[in-house]
Amino acid sequence: MKCALVTGGSRGIGRAICYKMAEMGYYVLVNYKSNAAEADKTLVQIIENGGGGELLKFDVADKTDIKKVLEGWIEANTGKYIEVLVNNAGIKDDMLMMWMKDEQWENVIKTSLDGFFYVTRMVLSDMLVRKYGRIVNVVSLSGLKGLPGQVNYSAAKAGVIGATKALAQEVGRRGITVNAVAPGFIKTDMTEGLDEKELGSMIPVKRFGTPEEVAHAVGFLASSEATYITGEILSVNGGLYS
């Protein structure tokens, strides 16, 4: 059974990506850290729409947790394999660098950058053996452009962008593509406190994006039609920055 693992799949962009993967015919592994209620909602909707999947609870910032849960799942499910990995999990903890605390830096880096490394390494072996795989990393406008108050988040996402390009060169000959999508202002929990009317005036399309629009881009890069696209960063930002 072909599976798609989506980290941070319980809400927002991650939830929309889970729905898209299910729509594409994948058995969806919905990863979440703590919000079981929202993760359940995601899985229930997948099943109601005719898809299949299960919840996979682990903290992407904790390599021991990743090894225990994800490696355990892989070993216990020999009839299933992860063909698509979407590294979506991430957190923000904004603060100007001069006032940023150690834990604000460490937590954001561990979740996005360390999480990418440990989760991807865990599922890559099977992709290499099967000579096919799709890895899509959800990064950010912040990782391309840099935004004030987000030195930690910008550094984490920029690191994943660099890793995306490097890994694409390592595994391309084995039928595995590695790409990223870089959302701009998207209507999610992360942007709830922002003034869409004011910020939207700076965006050429004059609005925030939707999680579904990001998920559509992820779905394309995860498809067999995107075989000749790898090492790319696809911006989904309404023309705000390119």
C-alpha positions in Angstrom: 0.0 0.0 0.0 1.4 3.4 -1.0 1.5 5.9 1.8 2.0 9.6 2.2 3.4 10.9 5.5 2.5 14.5 6.2 4.2 16.0 9.3 2.2 18.6 11.2 -0.9 17.3 9.4 -3.5 18.1 12.0 -4.4 21.7 11.0 -4.0 24.5 8.4 -1.7 23.8 5.5 -0.9 20.3 6.8 -4.5 19.3 7.0 -5.2 20.6 3.4 -2.1 18.6 2.2 -3.5 15.5 3.9 -6.8 15.9 2.1 -4.9 16.3 -1.2 -2.8 13.2 -0.7 -5.9 11.2 0.1 -7.5 12.6 -3.1 -4.5 11.4 -5.0 -5.1 7.9 -3.7 -2.6 7.7 -0.9 -3.1 6.1 2.5 -2.3 9.1 4.6 -0.2 9.1 7.7 -1.3 12.1 9.6 1.5 13.2 12.0 0.8 15.4 14.9 2.6 16.3 18.2 -0.1 17.1 20.8 -3.5 18.2 19.3 -5.2 14.8 19.1 -8.7 16.4 18.6 -7.6 18.3 15.5 -5.7 15.3 14.1 -8.8 13.2 14.6 -10.9 15.7 12.6 -8.4 15.5 9.8 -8.5 11.7 9.7 -12.3 11.5 10.0 -12.7 13.9 7.0 -10.2 11.8 5.0 -12.3 8.6 5.7 -15.6 10.4 5.0 -14.3 11.5 1.7 -13.5 7.8 0.8 -9.8 7.8 1.6 -7.8 5.9 4.2 -5.2 6.7 6.7 -4.1 6.7 10.4 -2.6 9.0 13.0 1.0 8.9 13.8 1.9 10.9 16.9 5.5 12.0 17.4 7.4 15.2 17.9 9.6 16.1 14.9 11.9 18.1 17.2 12.7 14.9 19.1 14.9 12.4 17.3 14.4 9.7 19.9 10.6 10.1 19.5 11.0 9.9 15.7 13.1 6.8 15.9 10.7 5.1 18.3 7.4 5.8 16.6 8.3 6.2 12.9 10.9 3.4 12.7 8.5 1.3 14.7 5.7 1.9 12.2 7.9 1.1 9.3 9.1 -2.2 10.8 5.5 -3.2 11.8 3.9 -2.3 8.4 5.8 -4.4 5.9 2.8 -4.3 3.5 2.9 -0.5 3.4 5.6 1.9 2.3 6.0 5.7 2.4 6.2 6.8 -1.2 5.5 10.5 -0.5 7.0 12.5 2.4 5.8 16.1 3.1 7.8 17.8 5.7 5.3 20.4 6.8 5.7 20.7 10.6 7.0 24.0 11.8 6.6 26.5 14.5 7.1 30.3 14.8 8.3 32.1 17.9 9.0 35.6 16.7 11.3 38.1 18.5 13.9 40.6 17.5 17.3 38.8 17.7 18.7 41.1 20.4 15.9 39.9 22.8 15.6 36.3 21.5 16.0 33.7 24.1 18.0 30.5 23.6 14.9 28.3 23.7 13.2 30.4 21.0 16.1 29.8 18.7 16.5 26.2 19.6 12.8 25.1 19.4 12.2 26.7 16.0 15.4 25.2 14.5 14.8 21.8 16.0 11.2 21.6 14.7 11.9 22.7 11.1 15.5 21.9 10.3 16.3 18.9 12.6 12.8 17.6 12.0 13.5 17.6 8.2 16.7 15.7 8.7 15.7 13.0 11.1 12.3 12.3 9.4 13.6 12.3 5.9 16.6 10.1 6.7 14.2 7.6 8.3 12.1 7.1 5.2 14.7 7.7 2.5 16.2 4.1 2.6 13.0 2.5 1.4 12.6 5.1 -1.4 16.2 4.3 -2.5 15.5 0.6 -2.6 12.3 1.1 -4.6 14.0 3.7 -6.8 11.0 6.0 -6.5 9.9 8.7 -4.1 8.6 12.2 -3.6 9.9 14.5 -0.9 8.2 17.9 -0.6 9.3 20.4 2.0 7.1 23.2 3.1 9.3 26.2 3.7 8.4 29.9 3.7 8.7 33.3 2.1 10.7 34.0 5.3 13.3 31.5 4.3 13.8 33.1 0.9 13.5 36.8 1.8 14.1 37.0 5.5 11.7 38.9 7.7 12.4 41.0 10.8 11.6 39.3 14.0 12.1 35.9 12.4 15.8 35.3 12.5 15.1 31.9 13.9 12.3 31.0 11.5 14.1 32.4 8.5 17.3 30.5 9.4 15.4 27.2 9.9 13.5 27.5 6.6 16.5 28.8 4.6 18.4 25.7 6.0 15.7 23.4 4.6 15.9 25.2 1.3 19.6 24.5 1.1 19.1 20.9 2.2 16.4 20.5 -0.5 18.7 21.5 -3.2 21.6 19.3 -1.9 19.5 16.2 -1.3 17.9 16.5 -4.8 21.4 16.1 -6.3 22.1 13.1 -4.1 19.1 11.0 -4.9 17.9 12.1 -8.4 19.4 9.1 -10.2 17.4 6.8 -8.0 14.1 8.2 -9.2 13.5 10.4 -6.1 12.6 14.1 -6.4 13.1 16.6 -3.7 11.4 19.9 -3.9 9.9 22.6 -1.7 7.0 25.0 -1.7 7.4 28.4 -0.1 4.1 29.9 1.1 3.6 33.6 1.6 0.7 34.9 3.7 -1.8 32.0 4.0 -5.0 32.0 6.0 -4.0 29.8 8.9 -3.6 29.9 12.7 -0.2 31.4 12.1 -1.6 34.5 10.4 -4.7 35.0 12.5 -3.3 38.1 14.2 -2.3 39.8 11.0 -4.2 42.6 9.2 -5.1 41.0 5.9 -6.5 44.2 4.4 -3.3 46.1 5.1 -0.9 43.4 4.2 -3.0 42.4 1.2 -2.5 45.8 -0.4 1.2 44.8 -0.8 0.4 41.5 -2.6 -0.2 41.7 -6.3 -3.3 39.5 -6.1 -4.5 41.6 -3.2 -5.3 38.8 -0.8 -3.9 36.1 1.4 -3.7 32.6 0.0 -5.6 29.5 1.2 -4.2 26.2 2.5 -5.8 24.5 -0.4 -3.8 26.5 -2.9 -0.6 25.4 -1.2 -1.8 21.8 -1.1 -2.4 21.9 -4.8 1.2 22.9 -5.4 2.4 20.1 -3.1 0.2 17.6 -4.9 1.7 18.5 -8.3 5.3 18.1 -7.0 4.3 14.8 -5.3 2.8 13.5 -8.6 4.3 11.3 -11.2 3.9 14.1 -13.7 6.6 16.1 -11.9 9.3 13.5 -12.6 11.7 16.0 -14.2 11.3 18.7 -11.6 13.7 18.4 -8.6 15.7 20.8 -6.4 13.1 23.5 -7.0 11.5 26.0 -4.6 8.0 26.9 -5.8 6.7 30.1 -4.3 3.0 30.3 -3.4 2.7 33.9 -2.4 0.5 35.8 -4.8 3.4 37.5 -6.5 4.7 39.1 -3.3 8.2 38.0 -3.8 10.1 36.0 -6.5 
